[in-house]
Amino acid sequence: MYAATPRGGALRAVGSRAPAATPRARLRAALLRQWREAQRCAAMNVPTGTVKRGRA
């Protein structure tokens, strides 16, 4: 039969996750995301909010 491990390999330890983002880091990330989206929309000459972020 098949091995009882996930597709990517062995299970990871729970403690290896990244630490929780601080509110300041979350705000900074959100502002950078909006800035990048605005720049992309301006370059494409389309209204802001109509361009998908990341992968479609």
N, C-alpha and C positions, 0 to 999 in steps of 0.2 A: 504494500500500500504506500501511501504518501507519508512523508515526514510531518510531524506535528509542529513545524516551525512556520512562521510567516514567510511570505514570498521573498522579502528582502534579506532574510537570514535569521539569526538568533534574536531573541527578545532583548531589548535594551534595558539597562537598569533604570529604575524610576528616577533616581537622583541625578541622572545625566542631562535632564532637561535644562533649557536656558532659564535663568532667573526671571521672575516676573518683571515686566517693564514698569518703570516709574511713570507717574502721571506726566512728568516733564518730557520723558522720552516718547510717550504716546502722542503728546501734543506736537512735538517736533516732527514725528513721523507723519502725522496727519497734515501738517502745514507743508511739508516737503512734497507729499503726494498731490495736494491741491496745486502747488506751484508747478510741478512737472506736468500735470494734466492741463493747466492753463497754457503753458508753453507749447505743449503738443497741439492743442486746439488752435492757438494762434498761428503756428507753423502750417497747419492744414487749412487755415481759414474757415473753421467751422465753429459754431457756438460751443461754449464751455458746457460740459456735462453730456456731450453726445459721443465722446470718444471712450471706448472701453479701456479699463486699466488692466494691465497684466495680459494674460493669455485669454483669448476669446473662448 
